[in-house]
Amino acid sequence: MRGARLRPLLLIPVVLVAIGLVTLGKHPPFDQAPLDYLFDASTGVLLVVAGLLTWARRPGALTGPLMVIAG
């Protein structure tokens, strides 16, 4: 049960990486292709959120953890 309460904390590093990707992106420069960075960051965050929700609903299945890792 304790692990279930800590799972949402997995979202913190993902959001930080997404923010870093958007703010520090260099190849191509963010000002030339901002949508590329925003799409990549939002895809990762959405995969982690969906994985956490799936993991909470079916803790015995591996789909949720795999989606979190993919994100």
CHARMM internal coordinates of N, CA and C (Angstrom, degrees):
IC EDIT
DIST 1 N 1 CA 1.4539
DIST 1 CA 1 C 1.5235
ANGL 1 N 1 CA 1 C 111.19
DIST 1 C 2 N 1.3380
ANGL 1 CA 1 C 2 N 116.52
DIHE 1 N 1 CA 1 C 2 N -34.57
DIST 2 N 2 CA 1.4558
ANGL 1 C 2 N 2 CA 119.51
DIHE 1 CA 1 C 2 N 2 CA -178.88
DIST 2 CA 2 C 1.5260
ANGL 2 N 2 CA 2 C 111.42
DIHE 1 C 2 N 2 CA 2 C -63.60
DIST 2 C 3 N 1.3300
ANGL 2 CA 2 C 3 N 116.89
DIHE 2 N 2 CA 2 C 3 N -38.22
DIST 3 N 3 CA 1.4545
ANGL 2 C 3 N 3 CA 120.44
DIHE 2 CA 2 C 3 N 3 CA 179.10
DIST 3 CA 3 C 1.5153
ANGL 3 N 3 CA 3 C 112.52
DIHE 2 C 3 N 3 CA 3 C -62.54
DIST 3 C 4 N 1.3227
ANGL 3 CA 3 C 4 N 116.79
DIHE 3 N 3 CA 3 C 4 N -33.49
DIST 4 N 4 CA 1.4653
ANGL 3 C 4 N 4 CA 120.71
DIHE 3 CA 3 C 4 N 4 CA 179.65
DIST 4 CA 4 C 1.5227
ANGL 4 N 4 CA 4 C 110.82
DIHE 3 C 4 N 4 CA 4 C -64.55
DIST 4 C 5 N 1.3157
ANGL 4 CA 4 C 5 N 116.93
DIHE 4 N 4 CA 4 C 5 N -33.73
DIST 5 N 5 CA 1.4713
ANGL 4 C 5 N 5 CA 119.48
DIHE 4 CA 4 C 5 N 5 CA 178.85
DIST 5 CA 5 C 1.5212
ANGL 5 N 5 CA 5 C 112.19
DIHE 4 C 5 N 5 CA 5 C -74.47
DIST 5 C 6 N 1.3205
ANGL 5 CA 5 C 6 N 116.78
DIHE 5 N 5 CA 5 C 6 N -26.72
DIST 6 N 6 CA 1.4622
ANGL 5 C 6 N 6 CA 120.12
DIHE 5 CA 5 C 6 N 6 CA -177.59
DIST 6 CA 6 C 1.5307
ANGL 6 N 6 CA 6 C 112.96
DIHE 5 C 6 N 6 CA 6 C -88.74
DIST 6 C 7 N 1.3263
ANGL 6 CA 6 C 7 N 117.77
DIHE 6 N 6 CA 6 C 7 N -14.29
DIST 7 N 7 CA 1.4639
ANGL 6 C 7 N 7 CA 120.23
DIHE 6 CA 6 C 7 N 7 CA -178.15
DIST 7 CA 7 C 1.5261
ANGL 7 N 7 CA 7 C 114.05
DIHE 6 C 7 N 7 CA 7 C -56.85
DIST 7 C 8 N 1.3271
ANGL 7 CA 7 C 8 N 119.58
DIHE 7 N 7 CA 7 C 8 N -42.46
DIST 8 N 8 CA 1.4686
ANGL 7 C 8 N 8 CA 118.04
DIHE 7 CA 7 C 8 N 8 CA 179.24
DIST 8 CA 8 C 1.5288
ANGL 8 N 8 CA 8 C 113.25
DIHE 7 C 8 N 8 CA 8 C -60.06
DIST 8 C 9 N 1.3184
ANGL 8 CA 8 C 9 N 117.73
DIHE 8 N 8 CA 8 C 9 N -21.74
DIST 9 N 9 CA 1.4622
ANGL 8 C 9 N 9 CA 119.97
DIHE 8 CA 8 C 9 N 9 CA 177.53
DIST 9 CA 9 C 1.5242
ANGL 9 N 9 CA 9 C 112.03
DIHE 8 C 9 N 9 CA 9 C -66.40
DIST 9 C 10 N 1.3329
ANGL 9 CA 9 C 10 N 117.31
DIHE 9 N 9 CA 9 C 10 N -18.21
DIST 10 N 10 CA 1.4600
ANGL 9 C 10 N 10 CA 120.45
DIHE 9 CA 9 C 10 N 10 CA 176.33
DIST 10 CA 10 C 1.5210
ANGL 10 N 10 CA 10 C 111.46
DIHE 9 C 10 N 10 CA 10 C -65.03
DIST 10 C 11 N 1.3054
ANGL 10 CA 10 C 11 N 116.83
DIHE 10 N 10 CA 10 C 11 N -18.63
DIST 11 N 11 CA 1.4589
ANGL 10 C 11 N 11 CA 120.89
DIHE 10 CA 10 C 11 N 11 CA -179.86
DIST 11 CA 11 C 1.5316
ANGL 11 N 11 CA 11 C 111.93
DIHE 10 C 11 N 11 CA 11 C -73.62
DIST 11 C 12 N 1.3192
ANGL 11 CA 11 C 12 N 117.41
DIHE 11 N 11 CA 11 C 12 N -25.46
DIST 12 N 12 CA 1.4661
ANGL 11 C 12 N 12 CA 121.25
DIHE 11 CA 11 C 12 N 12 CA -176.49
DIST 12 CA 12 C 1.5321
ANGL 12 N 12 CA 12 C 112.02
DIHE 11 C 12 N 12 CA 12 C -60.86
DIST 12 C 13 N 1.3531
ANGL 12 CA 12 C 13 N 120.38
DIHE 12 N 12 CA 12 C 13 N -53.60
DIST 13 N 13 CA 1.4681
ANGL 12 C 13 N 13 CA 117.58
DIHE 12 CA 12 C 13 N 13 CA 179.74
DIST 13 CA 13 C 1.5172
ANGL 13 N 13 CA 13 C 113.36
DIHE 12 C 13 N 13 CA 13 C -63.99
DIST 13 C 14 N 1.3203
ANGL 13 CA 13 C 14 N 117.65
DIHE 13 N 13 CA 13 C 14 N -30.79
DIST 14 N 14 CA 1.4636
ANGL 13 C 14 N 14 CA 120.37
DIHE 13 CA 13 C 14 N 14 CA 179.21
DIST 14 CA 14 C 1.5257
ANGL 14 N 14 CA 14 C 110.56
DIHE 13 C 14 N 14 CA 14 C -66.38
DIST 14 C 15 N 1.3148
ANGL 14 CA 14 C 15 N 116.53
DIHE 14 N 14 CA 14 C 15 N -43.52
DIST 15 N 15 CA 1.4675
ANGL 14 C 15 N 15 CA 120.27
DIHE 14 CA 14 C 15 N 15 CA 178.63
DIST 15 CA 15 C 1.5297
ANGL 15 N 15 CA 15 C 109.88
DIHE 14 C 15 N 15 CA 15 C -65.39
DIST 15 C 16 N 1.3253
ANGL 15 CA 15 C 16 N 117.21
DIHE 15 N 15 CA 15 C 16 N -39.89
DIST 16 N 16 CA 1.4665
ANGL 15 C 16 N 16 CA 119.78
DIHE 15 CA 15 C 16 N 16 CA 178.81
DIST 16 CA 16 C 1.5268
ANGL 16 N 16 CA 16 C 111.74
DIHE 15 C 16 N 16 CA 16 C -64.41
DIST 16 C 17 N 1.3215
ANGL 16 CA 16 C 17 N 116.88
DIHE 16 N 16 CA 16 C 17 N -40.76
DIST 17 N 17 CA 1.4687
ANGL 16 C 17 N 17 CA 119.67
DIHE 16 CA 16 C 17 N 17 CA 176.88
DIST 17 CA 17 C 1.5191
ANGL 17 N 17 CA 17 C 110.32
DIHE 16 C 17 N 17 CA 17 C -65.30
DIST 17 C 18 N 1.3292
ANGL 17 CA 17 C 18 N 117.45
DIHE 17 N 17 CA 17 C 18 N -40.59
DIST 18 N 18 CA 1.4665
ANGL 17 C 18 N 18 CA 120.48
DIHE 17 CA 17 C 18 N 18 CA 178.74
DIST 18 CA 18 C 1.5265
ANGL 18 N 18 CA 18 C 110.69
DIHE 17 C 18 N 18 CA 18 C -62.67
DIST 18 C 19 N 1.3211
ANGL 18 CA 18 C 19 N 117.03
DIHE 18 N 18 CA 18 C 19 N -41.98
DIST 19 N 19 CA 1.4698
ANGL 18 C 19 N 19 CA 120.33
DIHE 18 CA 18 C 19 N 19 CA 177.63
DIST 19 CA 19 C 1.5208
ANGL 19 N 19 CA 19 C 110.28
DIHE 18 C 19 N 19 CA 19 C -64.13
DIST 19 C 20 N 1.3273
ANGL 19 CA 19 C 20 N 116.48
DIHE 19 N 19 CA 19 C 20 N -42.72
DIST 20 N 20 CA 1.4663
ANGL 19 C 20 N 20 CA 119.88
DIHE 19 CA 19 C 20 N 20 CA 177.37
DIST 20 CA 20 C 1.5125
ANGL 20 N 20 CA 20 C 112.21
DIHE 19 C 20 N 20 CA 20 C -62.94
DIST 20 C 21 N 1.3284
ANGL 20 CA 20 C 21 N 116.69
DIHE 20 N 20 CA 20 C 21 N -39.77
DIST 21 N 21 CA 1.4605
ANGL 20 C 21 N 21 CA 120.79
DIHE 20 CA 20 C 21 N 21 CA 178.67
DIST 21 CA 21 C 1.5145
ANGL 21 N 21 CA 21 C 110.96
DIHE 20 C 21 N 21 CA 21 C -61.94
DIST 21 C 22 N 1.3109
ANGL 21 CA 21 C 22 N 116.09
DIHE 21 N 21 CA 21 C 22 N -43.15
DIST 22 N 22 CA 1.4592
ANGL 21 C 22 N 22 CA 120.28
DIHE 21 CA 21 C 22 N 22 CA -178.40
DIST 22 CA 22 C 1.5218
ANGL 22 N 22 CA 22 C 111.47
DIHE 21 C 22 N 22 CA 22 C -71.94
DIST 22 C 23 N 1.3267
ANGL 22 CA 22 C 23 N 118.50
DIHE 22 N 22 CA 22 C 23 N -40.31
DIST 23 N 23 CA 1.4626
ANGL 22 C 23 N 23 CA 120.55
DIHE 22 CA 22 C 23 N 23 CA -174.80
DIST 23 CA 23 C 1.5238
ANGL 23 N 23 CA 23 C 113.59
DIHE 22 C 23 N 23 CA 23 C -85.74
DIST 23 C 24 N 1.3261
ANGL 23 CA 23 C 24 N 118.26
DIHE 23 N 23 CA 23 C 24 N -28.25
DIST 24 N 24 CA 1.4571
ANGL 23 C 24 N 24 CA 120.34
DIHE 23 CA 23 C 24 N 24 CA -175.06
DIST 24 CA 24 C 1.5227
ANGL 24 N 24 CA 24 C 113.80
DIHE 23 C 24 N 24 CA 24 C -111.97
DIST 24 C 25 N 1.3088
ANGL 24 CA 24 C 25 N 117.85
DIHE 24 N 24 CA 24 C 25 N 9.19
DIST 25 N 25 CA 1.4559
ANGL 24 C 25 N 25 CA 121.05
DIHE 24 CA 24 C 25 N 25 CA -178.26
DIST 25 CA 25 C 1.5240
ANGL 25 N 25 CA 25 C 112.08
DIHE 24 C 25 N 25 CA 25 C -60.95
DIST 25 C 26 N 1.3403
ANGL 25 CA 25 C 26 N 116.26
DIHE 25 N 25 CA 25 C 26 N 134.24
DIST 26 N 26 CA 1.4688
ANGL 25 C 26 N 26 CA 120.09
DIHE 25 CA 25 C 26 N 26 CA -176.08
DIST 26 CA 26 C 1.5243
ANGL 26 N 26 CA 26 C 114.37
DIHE 25 C 26 N 26 CA 26 C -121.06
DIST 26 C 27 N 1.3383
ANGL 26 CA 26 C 27 N 119.66
DIHE 26 N 26 CA 26 C 27 N -24.48
DIST 27 N 27 CA 1.4589
ANGL 26 C 27 N 27 CA 120.67
DIHE 26 CA 26 C 27 N 27 CA -172.38
DIST 27 CA 27 C 1.5124
ANGL 27 N 27 CA 27 C 110.59
DIHE 26 C 27 N 27 CA 27 C -125.55
DIST 27 C 28 N 1.2605
ANGL 27 CA 27 C 28 N 124.11
DIHE 27 N 27 CA 27 C 28 N 101.75
DIST 28 N 28 CA 1.4599
ANGL 27 C 28 N 28 CA 127.85
DIHE 27 CA 27 C 28 N 28 CA -10.32
DIST 28 CA 28 C 1.5250
ANGL 28 N 28 CA 28 C 110.05
DIHE 27 C 28 N 28 CA 28 C -71.82
DIST 28 C 29 N 1.3168
ANGL 28 CA 28 C 29 N 116.49
DIHE 28 N 28 CA 28 C 29 N 164.04
DIST 29 N 29 CA 1.4659
ANGL 28 C 29 N 29 CA 118.49
DIHE 28 CA 28 C 29 N 29 CA 179.77
DIST 29 CA 29 C 1.5260
ANGL 29 N 29 CA 29 C 111.46
DIHE 28 C 29 N 29 CA 29 C -55.55
DIST 29 C 30 N 1.2994
ANGL 29 CA 29 C 30 N 115.31
DIHE 29 N 29 CA 29 C 30 N 144.81
DIST 30 N 30 CA 1.4621
ANGL 29 C 30 N 30 CA 121.36
DIHE 29 CA 29 C 30 N 30 CA -176.23
DIST 30 CA 30 C 1.5155
ANGL 30 N 30 CA 30 C 111.64
DIHE 29 C 30 N 30 CA 30 C -57.25
DIST 30 C 31 N 1.3169
ANGL 30 CA 30 C 31 N 117.78
DIHE 30 N 30 CA 30 C 31 N -37.47
DIST 31 N 31 CA 1.4641
ANGL 30 C 31 N 31 CA 119.17
DIHE 30 CA 30 C 31 N 31 CA -177.53
DIST 31 CA 31 C 1.5227
ANGL 31 N 31 CA 31 C 112.86
DIHE 30 C 31 N 31 CA 31 C -70.44
DIST 31 C 32 N 1.3456
ANGL 31 CA 31 C 32 N 118.10
DIHE 31 N 31 CA 31 C 32 N -16.62
DIST 32 N 32 CA 1.4630
ANGL 31 C 32 N 32 CA 120.41
DIHE 31 CA 31 C 32 N 32 CA 177.80
DIST 32 CA 32 C 1.5293
ANGL 32 N 32 CA 32 C 112.49
DIHE 31 C 32 N 32 CA 32 C -90.64
DIST 32 C 33 N 1.3284
ANGL 32 CA 32 C 33 N 117.28
DIHE 32 N 32 CA 32 C 33 N -30.28
DIST 33 N 33 CA 1.4691
ANGL 32 C 33 N 33 CA 120.45
DIHE 32 CA 32 C 33 N 33 CA -178.15
DIST 33 CA 33 C 1.5290
ANGL 33 N 33 CA 33 C 110.29
DIHE 32 C 33 N 33 CA 33 C -141.59
DIST 33 C 34 N 1.3370
ANGL 33 CA 33 C 34 N 117.80
DIHE 33 N 33 CA 33 C 34 N 64.20
DIST 34 N 34 CA 1.4704
ANGL 33 C 34 N 34 CA 118.73
DIHE 33 CA 33 C 34 N 34 CA -176.93
DIST 34 CA 34 C 1.5227
ANGL 34 N 34 CA 34 C 113.58
DIHE 33 C 34 N 34 CA 34 C -65.94
DIST 34 C 35 N 1.3227
ANGL 34 CA 34 C 35 N 117.50
DIHE 34 N 34 CA 34 C 35 N -31.65
DIST 35 N 35 CA 1.4580
ANGL 34 C 35 N 35 CA 119.43
DIHE 34 CA 34 C 35 N 35 CA -178.37
DIST 35 CA 35 C 1.5224
ANGL 35 N 35 CA 35 C 111.97
DIHE 34 C 35 N 35 CA 35 C -67.05
DIST 35 C 36 N 1.3355
ANGL 35 CA 35 C 36 N 117.35
DIHE 35 N 35 CA 35 C 36 N -32.57
DIST 36 N 36 CA 1.4666
ANGL 35 C 36 N 36 CA 119.66
DIHE 35 CA 35 C 36 N 36 CA 177.46
DIST 36 CA 36 C 1.5230
ANGL 36 N 36 CA 36 C 110.27
DIHE 35 C 36 N 36 CA 36 C -59.23
DIST 36 C 37 N 1.3130
ANGL 36 CA 36 C 37 N 117.00
DIHE 36 N 36 CA 36 C 37 N -46.94
DIST 37 N 37 CA 1.4607
ANGL 36 C 37 N 37 CA 121.16
DIHE 36 CA 36 C 37 N 37 CA -179.37
DIST 37 CA 37 C 1.5302
ANGL 37 N 37 CA 37 C 111.15
DIHE 36 C 37 N 37 CA 37 C -67.68
DIST 37 C 38 N 1.3104
ANGL 37 CA 37 C 38 N 116.92
DIHE 37 N 37 CA 37 C 38 N -41.62
DIST 38 N 38 CA 1.4593
ANGL 37 C 38 N 38 CA 120.07
DIHE 37 CA 37 C 38 N 38 CA -178.78
DIST 38 CA 38 C 1.5280
ANGL 38 N 38 CA 38 C 111.49
DIHE 37 C 38 N 38 CA 38 C -66.53
DIST 38 C 39 N 1.3376
ANGL 38 CA 38 C 39 N 117.47
DIHE 38 N 38 CA 38 C 39 N -39.29
DIST 39 N 39 CA 1.4603
ANGL 38 C 39 N 39 CA 120.60
DIHE 38 CA 38 C 39 N 39 CA 177.67
DIST 39 CA 39 C 1.5255
ANGL 39 N 39 CA 39 C 110.93
DIHE 38 C 39 N 39 CA 39 C -65.49
DIST 39 C 40 N 1.3363
ANGL 39 CA 39 C 40 N 117.49
DIHE 39 N 39 CA 39 C 40 N -43.31
DIST 40 N 40 CA 1.4612
ANGL 39 C 40 N 40 CA 120.55
DIHE 39 CA 39 C 40 N 40 CA 179.10
DIST 40 CA 40 C 1.5219
ANGL 40 N 40 CA 40 C 111.12
DIHE 39 C 40 N 40 CA 40 C -62.60
DIST 40 C 41 N 1.3145
ANGL 40 CA 40 C 41 N 116.33
DIHE 40 N 40 CA 40 C 41 N -45.58
DIST 41 N 41 CA 1.4603
ANGL 40 C 41 N 41 CA 120.51
DIHE 40 CA 40 C 41 N 41 CA -178.13
DIST 41 CA 41 C 1.5259
ANGL 41 N 41 CA 41 C 110.99
DIHE 40 C 41 N 41 CA 41 C -66.16
DIST 41 C 42 N 1.3110
ANGL 41 CA 41 C 42 N 117.34
DIHE 41 N 41 CA 41 C 42 N -44.61
DIST 42 N 42 CA 1.4673
ANGL 41 C 42 N 42 CA 119.53
DIHE 41 CA 41 C 42 N 42 CA -178.21
DIST 42 CA 42 C 1.5277
ANGL 42 N 42 CA 42 C 111.29
DIHE 41 C 42 N 42 CA 42 C -68.90
DIST 42 C 43 N 1.3335
ANGL 42 CA 42 C 43 N 117.98
DIHE 42 N 42 CA 42 C 43 N -33.57
DIST 43 N 43 CA 1.4625
ANGL 42 C 43 N 43 CA 120.04
DIHE 42 CA 42 C 43 N 43 CA 177.30
DIST 43 CA 43 C 1.5256
ANGL 43 N 43 CA 43 C 110.65
DIHE 42 C 43 N 43 CA 43 C -63.44
DIST 43 C 44 N 1.3157
ANGL 43 CA 43 C 44 N 117.32
DIHE 43 N 43 CA 43 C 44 N -44.48
DIST 44 N 44 CA 1.4616
ANGL 43 C 44 N 44 CA 120.42
DIHE 43 CA 43 C 44 N 44 CA 178.58
DIST 44 CA 44 C 1.5147
ANGL 44 N 44 CA 44 C 112.45
DIHE 43 C 44 N 44 CA 44 C -62.45
DIST 44 C 45 N 1.3133
ANGL 44 CA 44 C 45 N 116.41
DIHE 44 N 44 CA 44 C 45 N -44.92
DIST 45 N 45 CA 1.4641
ANGL 44 C 45 N 45 CA 120.23
DIHE 44 CA 44 C 45 N 45 CA -179.65
DIST 45 CA 45 C 1.5251
ANGL 45 N 45 CA 45 C 110.59
DIHE 44 C 45 N 45 CA 45 C -64.59
DIST 45 C 46 N 1.3260
ANGL 45 CA 45 C 46 N 117.84
DIHE 45 N 45 CA 45 C 46 N -43.02
DIST 46 N 46 CA 1.4662
ANGL 45 C 46 N 46 CA 120.58
DIHE 45 CA 45 C 46 N 46 CA 179.73
DIST 46 CA 46 C 1.5248
ANGL 46 N 46 CA 46 C 112.13
DIHE 45 C 46 N 46 CA 46 C -65.43
DIST 46 C 47 N 1.3321
ANGL 46 CA 46 C 47 N 117.52
DIHE 46 N 46 CA 46 C 47 N -36.97
DIST 47 N 47 CA 1.4603
ANGL 46 C 47 N 47 CA 119.63
DIHE 46 CA 46 C 47 N 47 CA 176.83
DIST 47 CA 47 C 1.5260
ANGL 47 N 47 CA 47 C 111.26
DIHE 46 C 47 N 47 CA 47 C -63.88
DIST 47 C 48 N 1.3118
ANGL 47 CA 47 C 48 N 116.80
DIHE 47 N 47 CA 47 C 48 N -41.21
DIST 48 N 48 CA 1.4625
ANGL 47 C 48 N 48 CA 119.76
DIHE 47 CA 47 C 48 N 48 CA 179.71
DIST 48 CA 48 C 1.5221
ANGL 48 N 48 CA 48 C 110.77
DIHE 47 C 48 N 48 CA 48 C -67.75
DIST 48 C 49 N 1.3078
ANGL 48 CA 48 C 49 N 117.93
DIHE 48 N 48 CA 48 C 49 N -42.93
DIST 49 N 49 CA 1.4651
ANGL 48 C 49 N 49 CA 120.51
DIHE 48 CA 48 C 49 N 49 CA 179.02
DIST 49 CA 49 C 1.5343
ANGL 49 N 49 CA 49 C 110.29
DIHE 48 C 49 N 49 CA 49 C -62.46
DIST 49 C 50 N 1.3227
ANGL 49 CA 49 C 50 N 117.07
DIHE 49 N 49 CA 49 C 50 N -46.00
DIST 50 N 50 CA 1.4620
ANGL 49 C 50 N 50 CA 120.02
DIHE 49 CA 49 C 50 N 50 CA 178.58
DIST 50 CA 50 C 1.5253
ANGL 50 N 50 CA 50 C 110.95
DIHE 49 C 50 N 50 CA 50 C -63.31
DIST 50 C 51 N 1.3241
ANGL 50 CA 50 C 51 N 116.87
DIHE 50 N 50 CA 50 C 51 N -38.95
DIST 51 N 51 CA 1.4550
ANGL 50 C 51 N 51 CA 120.26
DIHE 50 CA 50 C 51 N 51 CA 177.57
DIST 51 CA 51 C 1.5113
ANGL 51 N 51 CA 51 C 112.29
DIHE 50 C 51 N 51 CA 51 C -64.66
DIST 51 C 52 N 1.3209
ANGL 51 CA 51 C 52 N 117.60
DIHE 51 N 51 CA 51 C 52 N -40.77
DIST 52 N 52 CA 1.4633
ANGL 51 C 52 N 52 CA 120.58
DIHE 51 CA 51 C 52 N 52 CA 178.26
DIST 52 CA 52 C 1.5220
ANGL 52 N 52 CA 52 C 111.25
DIHE 51 C 52 N 52 CA 52 C -65.51
DIST 52 C 53 N 1.3197
ANGL 52 CA 52 C 53 N 117.18
DIHE 52 N 52 CA 52 C 53 N -40.34
DIST 53 N 53 CA 1.4645
ANGL 52 C 53 N 53 CA 120.25
DIHE 52 CA 52 C 53 N 53 CA 177.46
DIST 53 CA 53 C 1.5273
ANGL 53 N 53 CA 53 C 111.23
DIHE 52 C 53 N 53 CA 53 C -65.21
DIST 53 C 54 N 1.3228
ANGL 53 CA 53 C 54 N 116.08
DIHE 53 N 53 CA 53 C 54 N -42.55
DIST 54 N 54 CA 1.4606
ANGL 53 C 54 N 54 CA 120.22
DIHE 53 CA 53 C 54 N 54 CA 178.26
DIST 54 CA 54 C 1.5177
ANGL 54 N 54 CA 54 C 110.90
DIHE 53 C 54 N 54 CA 54 C -64.86
DIST 54 C 55 N 1.3190
ANGL 54 CA 54 C 55 N 116.47
DIHE 54 N 54 CA 54 C 55 N -42.03
DIST 55 N 55 CA 1.4593
ANGL 54 C 55 N 55 CA 122.10
DIHE 54 CA 54 C 55 N 55 CA 179.77
DIST 55 CA 55 C 1.5247
ANGL 55 N 55 CA 55 C 110.66
DIHE 54 C 55 N 55 CA 55 C -62.56
DIST 55 C 56 N 1.3297
ANGL 55 CA 55 C 56 N 117.46
DIHE 55 N 55 CA 55 C 56 N -37.49
DIST 56 N 56 CA 1.4602
ANGL 55 C 56 N 56 CA 120.91
DIHE 55 CA 55 C 56 N 56 CA 179.78
DIST 56 CA 56 C 1.5312
ANGL 56 N 56 CA 56 C 111.51
DIHE 55 C 56 N 56 CA 56 C -70.16
DIST 56 C 57 N 1.3264
ANGL 56 CA 56 C 57 N 116.73
DIHE 56 N 56 CA 56 C 57 N -36.11
DIST 57 N 57 CA 1.4689
ANGL 56 C 57 N 57 CA 120.04
DIHE 56 CA 56 C 57 N 57 CA -178.33
DIST 57 CA 57 C 1.5164
ANGL 57 N 57 CA 57 C 112.31
DIHE 56 C 57 N 57 CA 57 C -76.95
DIST 57 C 58 N 1.3414
ANGL 57 CA 57 C 58 N 116.70
DIHE 57 N 57 CA 57 C 58 N -36.61
DIST 58 N 58 CA 1.4654
ANGL 57 C 58 N 58 CA 121.03
DIHE 57 CA 57 C 58 N 58 CA -178.40
DIST 58 CA 58 C 1.5240
ANGL 58 N 58 CA 58 C 108.65
DIHE 57 C 58 N 58 CA 58 C -133.51
DIST 58 C 59 N 1.3237
ANGL 58 CA 58 C 59 N 117.92
DIHE 58 N 58 CA 58 C 59 N 78.65
DIST 59 N 59 CA 1.4630
ANGL 58 C 59 N 59 CA 120.84
DIHE 58 CA 58 C 59 N 59 CA -175.85
DIST 59 CA 59 C 1.5262
ANGL 59 N 59 CA 59 C 113.99
DIHE 58 C 59 N 59 CA 59 C -63.97
DIST 59 C 60 N 1.3084
ANGL 59 CA 59 C 60 N 118.82
DIHE 59 N 59 CA 59 C 60 N -23.10
DIST 60 N 60 CA 1.4595
ANGL 59 C 60 N 60 CA 120.66
DIHE 59 CA 59 C 60 N 60 CA -179.52
DIST 60 CA 60 C 1.5089
ANGL 60 N 60 CA 60 C 113.63
DIHE 59 C 60 N 60 CA 60 C -80.39
DIST 60 C 61 N 1.3050
ANGL 60 CA 60 C 61 N 118.04
DIHE 60 N 60 CA 60 C 61 N -20.35
DIST 61 N 61 CA 1.4717
ANGL 60 C 61 N 61 CA 121.69
DIHE 60 CA 60 C 61 N 61 CA -178.62
DIST 61 CA 61 C 1.5288
ANGL 61 N 61 CA 61 C 110.01
DIHE 60 C 61 N 61 CA 61 C -83.42
DIST 61 C 62 N 1.3070
ANGL 61 CA 61 C 62 N 116.53
DIHE 61 N 61 CA 61 C 62 N 153.33
DIST 62 N 62 CA 1.4607
ANGL 61 C 62 N 62 CA 120.94
DIHE 61 CA 61 C 62 N 62 CA -179.27
DIST 62 CA 62 C 1.5247
ANGL 62 N 62 CA 62 C 113.74
DIHE 61 C 62 N 62 CA 62 C -91.92
DIST 62 C 63 N 1.3123
ANGL 62 CA 62 C 63 N 117.74
DIHE 62 N 62 CA 62 C 63 N -1.49
DIST 63 N 63 CA 1.4573
ANGL 62 C 63 N 63 CA 120.39
DIHE 62 CA 62 C 63 N 63 CA -178.22
DIST 63 CA 63 C 1.5149
ANGL 63 N 63 CA 63 C 111.94
DIHE 62 C 63 N 63 CA 63 C -62.52
DIST 63 C 64 N 1.3191
ANGL 63 CA 63 C 64 N 118.09
DIHE 63 N 63 CA 63 C 64 N -45.82
DIST 64 N 64 CA 1.4616
ANGL 63 C 64 N 64 CA 121.63
DIHE 63 CA 63 C 64 N 64 CA -179.37
DIST 64 CA 64 C 1.5086
ANGL 64 N 64 CA 64 C 113.17
DIHE 63 C 64 N 64 CA 64 C -60.30
DIST 64 C 65 N 1.3576
ANGL 64 CA 64 C 65 N 119.19
DIHE 64 N 64 CA 64 C 65 N -53.01
DIST 65 N 65 CA 1.4617
ANGL 64 C 65 N 65 CA 119.39
DIHE 64 CA 64 C 65 N 65 CA 178.09
DIST 65 CA 65 C 1.5262
ANGL 65 N 65 CA 65 C 113.41
DIHE 64 C 65 N 65 CA 65 C -60.28
DIST 65 C 66 N 1.3371
ANGL 65 CA 65 C 66 N 116.91
DIHE 65 N 65 CA 65 C 66 N -36.07
DIST 66 N 66 CA 1.4640
ANGL 65 C 66 N 66 CA 119.19
DIHE 65 CA 65 C 66 N 66 CA 178.62
DIST 66 CA 66 C 1.5268
ANGL 66 N 66 CA 66 C 111.70
DIHE 65 C 66 N 66 CA 66 C -66.15
DIST 66 C 67 N 1.3211
ANGL 66 CA 66 C 67 N 116.77
DIHE 66 N 66 CA 66 C 67 N -37.78
DIST 67 N 67 CA 1.4610
ANGL 66 C 67 N 67 CA 119.64
DIHE 66 CA 66 C 67 N 67 CA 177.82
DIST 67 CA 67 C 1.5299
ANGL 67 N 67 CA 67 C 110.81
DIHE 66 C 67 N 67 CA 67 C -67.88
DIST 67 C 68 N 1.3252
ANGL 67 CA 67 C 68 N 116.80
DIHE 67 N 67 CA 67 C 68 N -36.83
DIST 68 N 68 CA 1.4749
ANGL 67 C 68 N 68 CA 120.12
DIHE 67 CA 67 C 68 N 68 CA 177.55
DIST 68 CA 68 C 1.5260
ANGL 68 N 68 CA 68 C 109.30
DIHE 67 C 68 N 68 CA 68 C -63.89
DIST 68 C 69 N 1.3291
ANGL 68 CA 68 C 69 N 117.36
DIHE 68 N 68 CA 68 C 69 N -44.29
DIST 69 N 69 CA 1.4670
ANGL 68 C 69 N 69 CA 120.35
DIHE 68 CA 68 C 69 N 69 CA 179.30
DIST 69 CA 69 C 1.5201
ANGL 69 N 69 CA 69 C 110.55
DIHE 68 C 69 N 69 CA 69 C -64.30
DIST 69 C 70 N 1.3257
ANGL 69 CA 69 C 70 N 117.50
DIHE 69 N 69 CA 69 C 70 N -40.11
DIST 70 N 70 CA 1.4710
ANGL 69 C 70 N 70 CA 121.00
DIHE 69 CA 69 C 70 N 70 CA 179.54
DIST 70 CA 70 C 1.5226
ANGL 70 N 70 CA 70 C 111.29
DIHE 69 C 70 N 70 CA 70 C -64.24
DIST 70 C 71 N 1.3090
ANGL 70 CA 70 C 71 N 116.34
DIHE 70 N 70 CA 70 C 71 N -35.40
DIST 71 N 71 CA 1.4612
ANGL 70 C 71 N 71 CA 120.29
DIHE 70 CA 70 C 71 N 71 CA 179.79
DIST 71 CA 71 C 1.4993
ANGL 71 N 71 CA 71 C 111.45
DIHE 70 C 71 N 71 CA 71 C -69.97
END
COOR INIT
IC SEED 1 N 1 CA 1 C
IC BUILD
